């Protein structure tokens, strides 16, 4: 009934699959680290561009023009 499942008698057949799993896990962790690092850098640039002090100064300047 479940002929599509294959469990080898020789457990050494699992070694290549485990190695590939480890490689992909390391790749996934590295990708997440790079995304996190890029996100932090963009957040810092955003905070520098739209700093609260600059925002409050822009509002004050707009009020003084009126």
PDBQT receptor file of N, H, CA, C and O in Angstrom, charges set to zero:
ATOM      1  N   UNK A   1       0.809  -1.195   0.000  1.00  0.00    +0.000 N 
ATOM      2  CA  UNK A   1       0.000   0.000   0.000  1.00  0.00    +0.000 C 
ATOM      3  C   UNK A   1       0.861   1.272   0.000  1.00  0.00    +0.000 C 
ATOM      4  O   UNK A   1       0.487   2.264  -0.626  1.00  0.00    +0.000 OA
ATOM      5  N   UNK A   2       1.989   1.256   0.682  1.00  0.00    +0.000 N 
ATOM      6  H   UNK A   2       2.293   0.451   1.190  1.00  0.00    +0.000 HD
ATOM      7  CA  UNK A   2       2.842   2.439   0.736  1.00  0.00    +0.000 C 
ATOM      8  C   UNK A   2       4.191   2.145   0.087  1.00  0.00    +0.000 C 
ATOM      9  O   UNK A   2       5.242   2.306   0.707  1.00  0.00    +0.000 OA
ATOM     10  N   UNK A   3       4.145   1.719  -1.155  1.00  0.00    +0.000 N 
ATOM     11  H   UNK A   3       3.291   1.588  -1.659  1.00  0.00    +0.000 HD
ATOM     12  CA  UNK A   3       5.367   1.384  -1.850  1.00  0.00    +0.000 C 
ATOM     13  C   UNK A   3       6.206   2.617  -2.187  1.00  0.00    +0.000 C 
ATOM     14  O   UNK A   3       7.402   2.501  -2.458  1.00  0.00    +0.000 OA
ATOM     15  N   UNK A   4       5.577   3.805  -2.172  1.00  0.00    +0.000 N 
ATOM     16  H   UNK A   4       4.606   3.899  -1.952  1.00  0.00    +0.000 HD
ATOM     17  CA  UNK A   4       6.316   5.013  -2.520  1.00  0.00    +0.000 C 
ATOM     18  C   UNK A   4       7.262   5.445  -1.400  1.00  0.00    +0.000 C 
ATOM     19  O   UNK A   4       8.182   6.224  -1.647  1.00  0.00    +0.000 OA
ATOM     20  N   UNK A   5       7.057   4.963  -0.187  1.00  0.00    +0.000 N 
ATOM     21  H   UNK A   5       6.309   4.330   0.013  1.00  0.00    +0.000 HD
ATOM     22  CA  UNK A   5       7.978   5.260   0.906  1.00  0.00    +0.000 C 
ATOM     23  C   UNK A   5       9.162   4.312   0.825  1.00  0.00    +0.000 C 
ATOM     24  O   UNK A   5       9.000   3.104   0.651  1.00  0.00    +0.000 OA
ATOM     25  N   UNK A   6      10.338   4.869   0.950  1.00  0.00    +0.000 N 
ATOM     26  H   UNK A   6      10.470   5.850   1.091  1.00  0.00    +0.000 HD
ATOM     27  CA  UNK A   6      11.549   4.059   0.848  1.00  0.00    +0.000 C 
ATOM     28  C   UNK A   6      12.400   4.292   2.082  1.00  0.00    +0.000 C 
ATOM     29  O   UNK A   6      12.919   5.389   2.288  1.00  0.00    +0.000 OA
ATOM     30  N   UNK A   7      12.542   3.275   2.891  1.00  0.00    +0.000 N 
ATOM     31  H   UNK A   7      12.121   2.383   2.723  1.00  0.00    +0.000 HD
ATOM     32  CA  UNK A   7      13.406   3.327   4.059  1.00  0.00    +0.000 C 
ATOM     33  C   UNK A   7      14.516   2.305   3.852  1.00  0.00    +0.000 C 
ATOM     34  O   UNK A   7      14.299   1.102   3.996  1.00  0.00    +0.000 OA
ATOM     35  N   UNK A   8      15.709   2.792   3.514  1.00  0.00    +0.000 N 
ATOM     36  H   UNK A   8      15.886   3.770   3.397  1.00  0.00    +0.000 HD
ATOM     37  CA  UNK A   8      16.783   1.855   3.183  1.00  0.00    +0.000 C 
ATOM     38  C   UNK A   8      17.260   1.065   4.395  1.00  0.00    +0.000 C 
ATOM     39  O   UNK A   8      17.272   1.562   5.521  1.00  0.00    +0.000 OA
ATOM     40  N   UNK A   9      17.646  -0.161   4.137  1.00  0.00    +0.000 N 
ATOM     41  H   UNK A   9      17.636  -0.565   3.222  1.00  0.00    +0.000 HD
ATOM     42  CA  UNK A   9      18.215  -1.001   5.192  1.00  0.00    +0.000 C 
ATOM     43  C   UNK A   9      19.585  -0.469   5.605  1.00  0.00    +0.000 C 
ATOM     44  O   UNK A   9      19.933  -0.442   6.786  1.00  0.00    +0.000 OA
ATOM     45  N   UNK A  10      20.356  -0.046   4.595  1.00  0.00    +0.000 N 
ATOM     46  H   UNK A  10      20.074  -0.067   3.636  1.00  0.00    +0.000 HD
ATOM     47  CA  UNK A  10      21.684   0.504   4.852  1.00  0.00    +0.000 C 
ATOM     48  C   UNK A  10      21.526   1.982   5.210  1.00  0.00    +0.000 C 
ATOM     49  O   UNK A  10      21.220   2.800   4.343  1.00  0.00    +0.000 OA
ATOM     50  N   UNK A  11      21.731   2.323   6.469  1.00  0.00    +0.000 N 
ATOM     51  H   UNK A  11      21.979   1.658   7.173  1.00  0.00    +0.000 HD
ATOM     52  CA  UNK A  11      21.506   3.686   6.943  1.00  0.00    +0.000 C 
ATOM     53  C   UNK A  11      22.530   4.678   6.409  1.00  0.00    +0.000 C 
ATOM     54  O   UNK A  11      22.356   5.883   6.589  1.00  0.00    +0.000 OA
ATOM     55  N   UNK A  12      23.584   4.216   5.763  1.00  0.00    +0.000 N 
ATOM     56  H   UNK A  12      23.726   3.237   5.617  1.00  0.00    +0.000 HD
ATOM     57  CA  UNK A  12      24.569   5.132   5.184  1.00  0.00    +0.000 C 
ATOM     58  C   UNK A  12      23.983   5.882   3.982  1.00  0.00    +0.000 C 
ATOM     59  O   UNK A  12      24.564   6.868   3.530  1.00  0.00    +0.000 OA
ATOM     60  N   UNK A  13      22.846   5.428   3.466  1.00  0.00    +0.000 N 
ATOM     61  H   UNK A  13      22.374   4.627   3.834  1.00  0.00    +0.000 HD
ATOM     62  CA  UNK A  13      22.176   6.142   2.384  1.00  0.00    +0.000 C 
ATOM     63  C   UNK A  13      21.602   7.477   2.869  1.00  0.00    +0.000 C 
ATOM     64  O   UNK A  13      21.288   8.344   2.053  1.00  0.00    +0.000 OA
ATOM     65  N   UNK A  14      21.464   7.647   4.163  1.00  0.00    +0.000 N 
ATOM     66  H   UNK A  14      21.718   6.942   4.826  1.00  0.00    +0.000 HD
ATOM     67  CA  UNK A  14      20.945   8.893   4.719  1.00  0.00    +0.000 C 
ATOM     68  C   UNK A  14      22.008   9.984   4.770  1.00  0.00    +0.000 C 
ATOM     69  O   UNK A  14      21.666  11.162   4.878  1.00  0.00    +0.000 OA
ATOM     70  N   UNK A  15      23.272   9.627   4.694  1.00  0.00    +0.000 N 
ATOM     71  H   UNK A  15      23.549   8.670   4.606  1.00  0.00    +0.000 HD
ATOM     72  CA  UNK A  15      24.360  10.601   4.850  1.00  0.00    +0.000 C 
ATOM     73  C   UNK A  15      24.303  11.698   3.787  1.00  0.00    +0.000 C 
ATOM     74  O   UNK A  15      24.383  12.869   4.157  1.00  0.00    +0.000 OA
ATOM     75  N   UNK A  16      24.171  11.402   2.496  1.00  0.00    +0.000 N 
ATOM     76  H   UNK A  16      24.107  10.451   2.195  1.00  0.00    +0.000 HD
ATOM     77  CA  UNK A  16      24.100  12.494   1.505  1.00  0.00    +0.000 C 
ATOM     78  C   UNK A  16      22.900  13.425   1.736  1.00  0.00    +0.000 C 
ATOM     79  O   UNK A  16      23.002  14.640   1.564  1.00  0.00    +0.000 OA
ATOM     80  N   UNK A  17      21.778  12.839   2.125  1.00  0.00    +0.000 N 
ATOM     81  H   UNK A  17      21.696  11.853   2.265  1.00  0.00    +0.000 HD
ATOM     82  CA  UNK A  17      20.599  13.668   2.388  1.00  0.00    +0.000 C 
ATOM     83  C   UNK A  17      20.841  14.579   3.583  1.00  0.00    +0.000 C 
ATOM     84  O   UNK A  17      20.437  15.742   3.563  1.00  0.00    +0.000 OA
ATOM     85  N   UNK A  18      21.482  14.076   4.606  1.00  0.00    +0.000 N 
ATOM     86  H   UNK A  18      21.810  13.131   4.622  1.00  0.00    +0.000 HD
ATOM     87  CA  UNK A  18      21.784  14.887   5.791  1.00  0.00    +0.000 C 
ATOM     88  C   UNK A  18      22.762  16.011   5.437  1.00  0.00    +0.000 C 
ATOM     89  O   UNK A  18      22.609  17.141   5.901  1.00  0.00    +0.000 OA
ATOM     90  N   UNK A  19      23.763  15.697   4.618  1.00  0.00    +0.000 N 
ATOM     91  H   UNK A  19      23.887  14.780   4.241  1.00  0.00    +0.000 HD
ATOM     92  CA  UNK A  19      24.729  16.718   4.202  1.00  0.00    +0.000 C 
ATOM     93  C   UNK A  19      24.029  17.824   3.412  1.00  0.00    +0.000 C 
ATOM     94  O   UNK A  19      24.300  19.005   3.626  1.00  0.00    +0.000 OA
ATOM     95  N   UNK A  20      23.134  17.446   2.507  1.00  0.00    +0.000 N 
ATOM     96  H   UNK A  20      22.914  16.486   2.334  1.00  0.00    +0.000 HD
ATOM     97  CA  UNK A  20      22.394  18.454   1.748  1.00  0.00    +0.000 C 
ATOM     98  C   UNK A  20      21.503  19.290   2.659  1.00  0.00    +0.000 C 
ATOM     99  O   UNK A  20      21.381  20.501   2.472  1.00  0.00    +0.000 OA
ATOM    100  N   UNK A  21      20.883  18.651   3.640  1.00  0.00    +0.000 N 
ATOM    101  H   UNK A  21      20.982  17.667   3.792  1.00  0.00    +0.000 HD
ATOM    102  CA  UNK A  21      20.061  19.381   4.598  1.00  0.00    +0.000 C 
ATOM    103  C   UNK A  21      20.889  20.414   5.343  1.00  0.00    +0.000 C 
ATOM    104  O   UNK A  21      20.458  21.555   5.509  1.00  0.00    +0.000 OA
ATOM    105  N   UNK A  22      22.068  20.023   5.790  1.00  0.00    +0.000 N 
ATOM    106  H   UNK A  22      22.418  19.096   5.656  1.00  0.00    +0.000 HD
ATOM    107  CA  UNK A  22      22.943  20.947   6.515  1.00  0.00    +0.000 C 
ATOM    108  C   UNK A  22      23.367  22.102   5.616  1.00  0.00    +0.000 C 
ATOM    109  O   UNK A  22      23.389  23.252   6.056  1.00  0.00    +0.000 OA
ATOM    110  N   UNK A  23      23.703  21.808   4.364  1.00  0.00    +0.000 N 
ATOM    111  H   UNK A  23      23.685  20.874   4.007  1.00  0.00    +0.000 HD
ATOM    112  CA  UNK A  23      24.108  22.864   3.427  1.00  0.00    +0.000 C 
ATOM    113  C   UNK A  23      22.968  23.864   3.217  1.00  0.00    +0.000 C 
ATOM    114  O   UNK A  23      23.188  25.074   3.250  1.00  0.00    +0.000 OA
ATOM    115  N   UNK A  24      21.764  23.363   3.003  1.00  0.00    +0.000 N 
ATOM    116  H   UNK A  24      21.585  22.379   2.975  1.00  0.00    +0.000 HD
ATOM    117  CA  UNK A  24      20.643  24.263   2.790  1.00  0.00    +0.000 C 
ATOM    118  C   UNK A  24      20.283  25.050   4.047  1.00  0.00    +0.000 C 
ATOM    119  O   UNK A  24      19.879  26.209   3.955  1.00  0.00    +0.000 OA
ATOM    120  N   UNK A  25      20.424  24.438   5.210  1.00  0.00    +0.000 N 
ATOM    121  H   UNK A  25      20.752  23.496   5.284  1.00  0.00    +0.000 HD
ATOM    122  CA  UNK A  25      20.160  25.153   6.461  1.00  0.00    +0.000 C 
ATOM    123  C   UNK A  25      21.172  26.277   6.655  1.00  0.00    +0.000 C 
ATOM    124  O   UNK A  25      20.798  27.380   7.055  1.00  0.00    +0.000 OA
ATOM    125  N   UNK A  26      22.445  26.012   6.378  1.00  0.00    +0.000 N 
ATOM    126  H   UNK A  26      22.748  25.117   6.053  1.00  0.00    +0.000 HD
ATOM    127  CA  UNK A  26      23.471  27.047   6.491  1.00  0.00    +0.000 C 
ATOM    128  C   UNK A  26      23.177  28.167   5.491  1.00  0.00    +0.000 C 
ATOM    129  O   UNK A  26      23.315  29.344   5.825  1.00  0.00    +0.000 OA
ATOM    130  N   UNK A  27      22.778  27.816   4.285  1.00  0.00    +0.000 N 
ATOM    131  H   UNK A  27      22.666  26.860   4.014  1.00  0.00    +0.000 HD
ATOM    132  CA  UNK A  27      22.418  28.824   3.284  1.00  0.00    +0.000 C 
ATOM    133  C   UNK A  27      21.227  29.670   3.718  1.00  0.00    +0.000 C 
ATOM    134  O   UNK A  27      21.220  30.884   3.517  1.00  0.00    +0.000 OA
ATOM    135  N   UNK A  28      20.226  29.034   4.307  1.00  0.00    +0.000 N 
ATOM    136  H   UNK A  28      20.232  28.048   4.470  1.00  0.00    +0.000 HD
ATOM    137  CA  UNK A  28      19.048  29.767   4.773  1.00  0.00    +0.000 C 
ATOM    138  C   UNK A  28      19.412  30.714   5.908  1.00  0.00    +0.000 C 
ATOM    139  O   UNK A  28      18.938  31.850   5.950  1.00  0.00    +0.000 OA
ATOM    140  N   UNK A  29      20.245  30.254   6.820  1.00  0.00    +0.000 N 
ATOM    141  H   UNK A  29      20.630  29.331   6.787  1.00  0.00    +0.000 HD
ATOM    142  CA  UNK A  29      20.678  31.103   7.936  1.00  0.00    +0.000 C 
ATOM    143  C   UNK A  29      21.502  32.275   7.412  1.00  0.00    +0.000 C 
ATOM    144  O   UNK A  29      21.334  33.402   7.876  1.00  0.00    +0.000 OA
ATOM    145  N   UNK A  30      22.378  32.026   6.464  1.00  0.00    +0.000 N 
ATOM    146  H   UNK A  30      22.514  31.110   6.086  1.00  0.00    +0.000 HD
ATOM    147  CA  UNK A  30      23.190  33.101   5.887  1.00  0.00    +0.000 C 
ATOM    148  C   UNK A  30      22.308  34.121   5.163  1.00  0.00    +0.000 C 
ATOM    149  O   UNK A  30      22.534  35.326   5.275  1.00  0.00    +0.000 OA
ATOM    150  N   UNK A  31      21.318  33.648   4.432  1.00  0.00    +0.000 N 
ATOM    151  H   UNK A  31      21.134  32.669   4.341  1.00  0.00    +0.000 HD
ATOM    152  CA  UNK A  31      20.415  34.556   3.728  1.00  0.00    +0.000 C 
ATOM    153  C   UNK A  31      19.628  35.410   4.715  1.00  0.00    +0.000 C 
ATOM    154  O   UNK A  31      19.472  36.612   4.505  1.00  0.00    +0.000 OA
ATOM    155  N   UNK A  32      19.132  34.802   5.785  1.00  0.00    +0.000 N 
ATOM    156  H   UNK A  32      19.259  33.825   5.956  1.00  0.00    +0.000 HD
ATOM    157  CA  UNK A  32      18.398  35.566   6.790  1.00  0.00    +0.000 C 
ATOM    158  C   UNK A  32      19.298  36.583   7.469  1.00  0.00    +0.000 C 
ATOM    159  O   UNK A  32      18.855  37.692   7.768  1.00  0.00    +0.000 OA
ATOM    160  N   UNK A  33      20.547  36.229   7.718  1.00  0.00    +0.000 N 
ATOM    161  H   UNK A  33      20.906  35.328   7.475  1.00  0.00    +0.000 HD
ATOM    162  CA  UNK A  33      21.487  37.162   8.326  1.00  0.00    +0.000 C 
ATOM    163  C   UNK A  33      21.723  38.357   7.405  1.00  0.00    +0.000 C 
ATOM    164  O   UNK A  33      21.742  39.498   7.866  1.00  0.00    +0.000 OA
ATOM    165  N   UNK A  34      21.902  38.105   6.109  1.00  0.00    +0.000 N 
ATOM    166  H   UNK A  34      21.887  37.178   5.734  1.00  0.00    +0.000 HD
ATOM    167  CA  UNK A  34      22.125  39.196   5.164  1.00  0.00    +0.000 C 
ATOM    168  C   UNK A  34      20.892  40.096   5.049  1.00  0.00    +0.000 C 
ATOM    169  O   UNK A  34      21.024  41.317   4.965  1.00  0.00    +0.000 OA
ATOM    170  N   UNK A  35      19.712  39.510   5.043  1.00  0.00    +0.000 N 
ATOM    171  H   UNK A  35      19.605  38.518   5.111  1.00  0.00    +0.000 HD
ATOM    172  CA  UNK A  35      18.478  40.300   4.986  1.00  0.00    +0.000 C 
ATOM    173  C   UNK A  35      18.347  41.146   6.246  1.00  0.00    +0.000 C 
ATOM    174  O   UNK A  35      17.975  42.317   6.171  1.00  0.00    +0.000 OA
ATOM    175  N   UNK A  36      18.650  40.564   7.399  1.00  0.00    +0.000 N 
ATOM    176  H   UNK A  36      18.953  39.613   7.460  1.00  0.00    +0.000 HD
ATOM    177  CA  UNK A  36      18.573  41.290   8.669  1.00  0.00    +0.000 C 
ATOM    178  C   UNK A  36      19.559  42.451   8.685  1.00  0.00    +0.000 C 
ATOM    179  O   UNK A  36      19.222  43.553   9.118  1.00  0.00    +0.000 OA
ATOM    180  N   UNK A  37      20.773  42.203   8.213  1.00  0.00    +0.000 N 
ATOM    181  H   UNK A  37      21.047  41.309   7.861  1.00  0.00    +0.000 HD
ATOM    182  CA  UNK A  37      21.813  43.234   8.179  1.00  0.00    +0.000 C 
ATOM    183  C   UNK A  37      21.396  44.382   7.250  1.00  0.00    +0.000 C 
ATOM    184  O   UNK A  37      21.539  45.552   7.604  1.00  0.00    +0.000 OA
ATOM    185  N   UNK A  38      20.882  44.044   6.067  1.00  0.00    +0.000 N 
ATOM    186  H   UNK A  38      20.766  43.094   5.780  1.00  0.00    +0.000 HD
ATOM    187  CA  UNK A  38      20.424  45.056   5.111  1.00  0.00    +0.000 C 
ATOM    188  C   UNK A  38      19.253  45.849   5.683  1.00  0.00    +0.000 C 
ATOM    189  O   UNK A  38      19.173  47.063   5.494  1.00  0.00    +0.000 OA
ATOM    190  N   UNK A  39      18.352  45.173   6.375  1.00  0.00    +0.000 N 
ATOM    191  H   UNK A  39      18.417  44.187   6.528  1.00  0.00    +0.000 HD
ATOM    192  CA  UNK A  39      17.199  45.830   6.965  1.00  0.00    +0.000 C 
ATOM    193  C   UNK A  39      17.629  46.833   8.028  1.00  0.00    +0.000 C 
ATOM    194  O   UNK A  39      17.087  47.936   8.093  1.00  0.00    +0.000 OA
ATOM    195  N   UNK A  40      18.582  46.467   8.849  1.00  0.00    +0.000 N 
ATOM    196  H   UNK A  40      19.022  45.571   8.797  1.00  0.00    +0.000 HD
ATOM    197  CA  UNK A  40      19.082  47.381   9.880  1.00  0.00    +0.000 C 
ATOM    198  C   UNK A  40      19.725  48.610   9.254  1.00  0.00    +0.000 C 
ATOM    199  O   UNK A  40      19.562  49.725   9.750  1.00  0.00    +0.000 OA
ATOM    200  N   UNK A  41      20.463  48.401   8.151  1.00  0.00    +0.000 N 
ATOM    201  H   UNK A  41      20.595  47.495   7.749  1.00  0.00    +0.000 HD
ATOM    202  CA  UNK A  41      21.120  49.514   7.479  1.00  0.00    +0.000 C 
ATOM    203  C   UNK A  41      20.077  50.467   6.890  1.00  0.00    +0.000 C 
ATOM    204  O   UNK A  41      20.218  51.685   7.000  1.00  0.00    +0.000 OA
ATOM    205  N   UNK A  42      19.032  49.918   6.266  1.00  0.00    +0.000 N 
ATOM    206  H   UNK A  42      18.917  48.928   6.177  1.00  0.00    +0.000 HD
ATOM    207  CA  UNK A  42      17.977  50.751   5.709  1.00  0.00    +0.000 C 
ATOM    208  C   UNK A  42      17.197  51.477   6.796  1.00  0.00    +0.000 C 
ATOM    209  O   UNK A  42      16.781  52.620   6.605  1.00  0.00    +0.000 OA
ATOM    210  N   UNK A  43      16.996  50.817   7.942  1.00  0.00    +0.000 N 
ATOM    211  H   UNK A  43      17.334  49.889   8.097  1.00  0.00    +0.000 HD
ATOM    212  CA  UNK A  43      16.312  51.453   9.055  1.00  0.00    +0.000 C 
ATOM    213  C   UNK A  43      17.122  52.641   9.574  1.00  0.00    +0.000 C 
ATOM    214  O   UNK A  43      16.556  53.683   9.906  1.00  0.00    +0.000 OA
ATOM    215  N   UNK A  44      18.424  52.488   9.641  1.00  0.00    +0.000 N 
ATOM    216  H   UNK A  44      18.884  51.642   9.370  1.00  0.00    +0.000 HD
ATOM    217  CA  UNK A  44      19.282  53.573  10.098  1.00  0.00    +0.000 C 
ATOM    218  C   UNK A  44      19.231  54.748   9.119  1.00  0.00    +0.000 C 
ATOM    219  O   UNK A  44      19.154  55.903   9.538  1.00  0.00    +0.000 OA
ATOM    220  N   UNK A  45      19.273  54.455   7.818  1.00  0.00    +0.000 N 
ATOM    221  H   UNK A  45      19.335  53.517   7.478  1.00  0.00    +0.000 HD
ATOM    222  CA  UNK A  45      19.179  55.524   6.827  1.00  0.00    +0.000 C 
ATOM    223  C   UNK A  45      17.831  56.230   6.902  1.00  0.00    +0.000 C 
ATOM    224  O   UNK A  45      17.764  57.452   6.773  1.00  0.00    +0.000 OA
ATOM    225  N   UNK A  46      16.773  55.483   7.106  1.00  0.00    +0.000 N 
ATOM    226  H   UNK A  46      16.827  54.490   7.210  1.00  0.00    +0.000 HD
ATOM    227  CA  UNK A  46      15.439  56.060   7.235  1.00  0.00    +0.000 C 
ATOM    228  C   UNK A  46      15.364  56.961   8.456  1.00  0.00    +0.000 C 
ATOM    229  O   UNK A  46      14.826  58.066   8.384  1.00  0.00    +0.000 OA
ATOM    230  N   UNK A  47      15.903  56.493   9.583  1.00  0.00    +0.000 N 
ATOM    231  H   UNK A  47      16.340  55.595   9.642  1.00  0.00    +0.000 HD
ATOM    232  CA  UNK A  47      15.892  57.291  10.804  1.00  0.00    +0.000 C 
ATOM    233  C   UNK A  47      16.696  58.570  10.648  1.00  0.00    +0.000 C 
ATOM    234  O   UNK A  47      16.310  59.616  11.170  1.00  0.00    +0.000 OA
ATOM    235  N   UNK A  48      17.820  58.493   9.926  1.00  0.00    +0.000 N 
ATOM    236  H   UNK A  48      18.133  57.643   9.502  1.00  0.00    +0.000 HD
ATOM    237  CA  UNK A  48      18.611  59.696   9.703  1.00  0.00    +0.000 C 
ATOM    238  C   UNK A  48      17.871  60.681   8.808  1.00  0.00    +0.000 C 
ATOM    239  O   UNK A  48      17.936  61.889   9.035  1.00  0.00    +0.000 OA
ATOM    240  N   UNK A  49      17.180  60.192   7.812  1.00  0.00    +0.000 N 
ATOM    241  H   UNK A  49      17.127  59.210   7.627  1.00  0.00    +0.000 HD
ATOM    242  CA  UNK A  49      16.483  61.068   6.882  1.00  0.00    +0.000 C 
ATOM    243  C   UNK A  49      15.250  61.701   7.514  1.00  0.00    +0.000 C 
ATOM    244  O   UNK A  49      14.969  62.879   7.290  1.00  0.00    +0.000 OA
ATOM    245  N   UNK A  50      14.526  60.934   8.293  1.00  0.00    +0.000 N 
ATOM    246  H   UNK A  50      14.755  59.978   8.475  1.00  0.00    +0.000 HD
ATOM    247  CA  UNK A  50      13.280  61.406   8.880  1.00  0.00    +0.000 C 
ATOM    248  C   UNK A  50      13.399  61.488  10.398  1.00  0.00    +0.000 C 
ATOM    249  O   UNK A  50      12.552  60.980  11.133  1.00  0.00    +0.000 OA
ATOM    250  N   UNK A  51      14.450  62.129  10.842  1.00  0.00    +0.000 N 
ATOM    251  H   UNK A  51      15.138  62.542  10.245  1.00  0.00    +0.000 HD
ATOM    252  CA  UNK A  51      14.674  62.302  12.271  1.00  0.00    +0.000 C 
ATOM    253  C   UNK A  51      13.577  63.204  12.843  1.00  0.00    +0.000 C 
ATOM    254  O   UNK A  51      13.094  64.101  12.152  1.00  0.00    +0.000 OA
ATOM    255  N   UNK A  52      13.178  62.972  14.110  1.00  0.00    +0.000 N 
ATOM    256  H   UNK A  52      13.571  62.244  14.672  1.00  0.00    +0.000 HD
ATOM    257  CA  UNK A  52      12.126  63.774  14.736  1.00  0.00    +0.000 C 
ATOM    258  C   UNK A  52      12.514  65.247  14.814  1.00  0.00    +0.000 C 
ATOM    259  O   UNK A  52      11.661  66.121  14.659  1.00  0.00    +0.000 OA
ATOM    260  N   UNK A  53      13.793  65.531  15.054  1.00  0.00    +0.000 N 
ATOM    261  H   UNK A  53      14.486  64.821  15.180  1.00  0.00    +0.000 HD
ATOM    262  CA  UNK A  53      14.234  66.923  15.134  1.00  0.00    +0.000 C 
ATOM    263  C   UNK A  53      14.022  67.623  13.801  1.00  0.00    +0.000 C 
ATOM    264  O   UNK A  53      13.515  68.743  13.747  1.00  0.00    +0.000 OA
ATOM    265  N   UNK A  54      14.411  66.957  12.738  1.00  0.00    +0.000 N 
ATOM    266  H   UNK A  54      14.823  66.046  12.781  1.00  0.00    +0.000 HD
ATOM    267  CA  UNK A  54      14.212  67.540  11.405  1.00  0.00    +0.000 C 
ATOM    268  C   UNK A  54      12.737  67.709  11.098  1.00  0.00    +0.000 C 
ATOM    269  O   UNK A  54      12.337  68.702  10.489  1.00  0.00    +0.000 OA
ATOM    270  N   UNK A  55      11.930  66.755  11.511  1.00  0.00    +0.000 N 
ATOM    271  H   UNK A  55      12.254  65.949  12.006  1.00  0.00    +0.000 HD
ATOM    272  CA  UNK A  55      10.492  66.826  11.265  1.00  0.00    +0.000 C 
ATOM    273  C   UNK A  55       9.891  68.005  12.012  1.00  0.00    +0.000 C 
ATOM    274  O   UNK A  55       9.096  68.758  11.449  1.00  0.00    +0.000 OA
ATOM    275  N   UNK A  56      10.266  68.169  13.280  1.00  0.00    +0.000 N 
ATOM    276  H   UNK A  56      10.911  67.557  13.737  1.00  0.00    +0.000 HD
ATOM    277  CA  UNK A  56       9.742  69.285  14.066  1.00  0.00    +0.000 C 
ATOM    278  C   UNK A  56      10.214  70.623  13.497  1.00  0.00    +0.000 C 
ATOM    279  O   UNK A  56       9.458  71.595  13.506  1.00  0.00    +0.000 OA
ATOM    280  N   UNK A  57      11.451  70.687  13.003  1.00  0.00    +0.000 N 
ATOM    281  H   UNK A  57      12.065  69.898  12.996  1.00  0.00    +0.000 HD
ATOM    282  CA  UNK A  57      11.949  71.916  12.390  1.00  0.00    +0.000 C 
ATOM    283  C   UNK A  57      11.179  72.233  11.124  1.00  0.00    +0.000 C 
ATOM    284  O   UNK A  57      10.882  73.399  10.864  1.00  0.00    +0.000 OA
ATOM    285  N   UNK A  58      10.848  71.230  10.331  1.00  0.00    +0.000 N 
ATOM    286  H   UNK A  58      11.089  70.283  10.542  1.00  0.00    +0.000 HD
ATOM    287  CA  UNK A  58      10.068  71.466   9.113  1.00  0.00    +0.000 C 
ATOM    288  C   UNK A  58       8.684  72.000   9.456  1.00  0.00    +0.000 C 
ATOM    289  O   UNK A  58       8.176  72.887   8.769  1.00  0.00    +0.000 OA
ATOM    290  N   UNK A  59       8.076  71.480  10.496  1.00  0.00    +0.000 N 
ATOM    291  H   UNK A  59       8.488  70.760  11.054  1.00  0.00    +0.000 HD
ATOM    292  CA  UNK A  59       6.749  71.952  10.908  1.00  0.00    +0.000 C 
ATOM    293  C   UNK A  59       6.838  73.388  11.379  1.00  0.00    +0.000 C 
ATOM    294  O   UNK A  59       5.992  74.213  11.034  1.00  0.00    +0.000 OA
ATOM    295  N   UNK A  60       7.867  73.695  12.173  1.00  0.00    +0.000 N 
ATOM    296  H   UNK A  60       8.554  73.025  12.454  1.00  0.00    +0.000 HD
ATOM    297  CA  UNK A  60       8.044  75.067  12.653  1.00  0.00    +0.000 C 
ATOM    298  C   UNK A  60       8.275  76.033  11.499  1.00  0.00    +0.000 C 
ATOM    299  O   UNK A  60       7.741  77.143  11.497  1.00  0.00    +0.000 OA
ATOM    300  N   UNK A  61       9.079  75.608  10.506  1.00  0.00    +0.000 N 
ATOM    301  H   UNK A  61       9.512  74.706  10.507  1.00  0.00    +0.000 HD
ATOM    302  CA  UNK A  61       9.332  76.449   9.337  1.00  0.00    +0.000 C 
ATOM    303  C   UNK A  61       8.045  76.692   8.539  1.00  0.00    +0.000 C 
ATOM    304  O   UNK A  61       7.819  77.802   8.058  1.00  0.00    +0.000 OA
ATOM    305  N   UNK A  62       7.222  75.686   8.400  1.00  0.00    +0.000 N 
ATOM    306  H   UNK A  62       7.405  74.784   8.791  1.00  0.00    +0.000 HD
ATOM    307  CA  UNK A  62       5.971  75.831   7.684  1.00  0.00    +0.000 C 
ATOM    308  C   UNK A  62       5.031  76.794   8.410  1.00  0.00    +0.000 C 
ATOM    309  O   UNK A  62       4.324  77.574   7.773  1.00  0.00    +0.000 OA
ATOM    310  N   UNK A  63       5.025  76.739   9.726  1.00  0.00    +0.000 N 
ATOM    311  H   UNK A  63       5.600  76.105  10.244  1.00  0.00    +0.000 HD
ATOM    312  CA  UNK A  63       4.161  77.630  10.513  1.00  0.00    +0.000 C 
ATOM    313  C   UNK A  63       4.638  79.073  10.403  1.00  0.00    +0.000 C 
ATOM    314  O   UNK A  63       3.822  79.993  10.345  1.00  0.00    +0.000 OA
ATOM    315  N   UNK A  64       5.954  79.277  10.375  1.00  0.00    +0.000 N 
ATOM    316  H   UNK A  64       6.617  78.530  10.423  1.00  0.00    +0.000 HD
ATOM    317  CA  UNK A  64       6.492  80.629  10.310  1.00  0.00    +0.000 C 
ATOM    318  C   UNK A  64       6.261  81.256   8.933  1.00  0.00    +0.000 C 
ATOM    319  O   UNK A  64       6.188  82.479   8.820  1.00  0.00    +0.000 OA
ATOM    320  N   UNK A  65       6.147  80.446   7.902  1.00  0.00    +0.000 N 
ATOM    321  H   UNK A  65       6.206  79.452   7.994  1.00  0.00    +0.000 HD
ATOM    322  CA  UNK A  65       5.896  80.968   6.557  1.00  0.00    +0.000 C 
ATOM    323  C   UNK A  65       4.480  81.519   6.429  1.00  0.00    +0.000 C 
ATOM    324  O   UNK A  65       4.241  82.445   5.654  1.00  0.00    +0.000 OA
ATOM    325  N   UNK A  66       3.552  80.961   7.176  1.00  0.00    +0.000 N 
ATOM    326  H   UNK A  66       3.745  80.209   7.806  1.00  0.00    +0.000 HD
ATOM    327  CA  UNK A  66       2.140  81.382   7.078  1.00  0.00    +0.000 C 
ATOM    328  C   UNK A  66       1.925  82.705   7.669  1.00  0.00    +0.000 C 
ATOM    329  O   UNK A  66       0.800  83.206   7.670  1.00  0.00    +0.000 OA
TER     330      UNK A  66
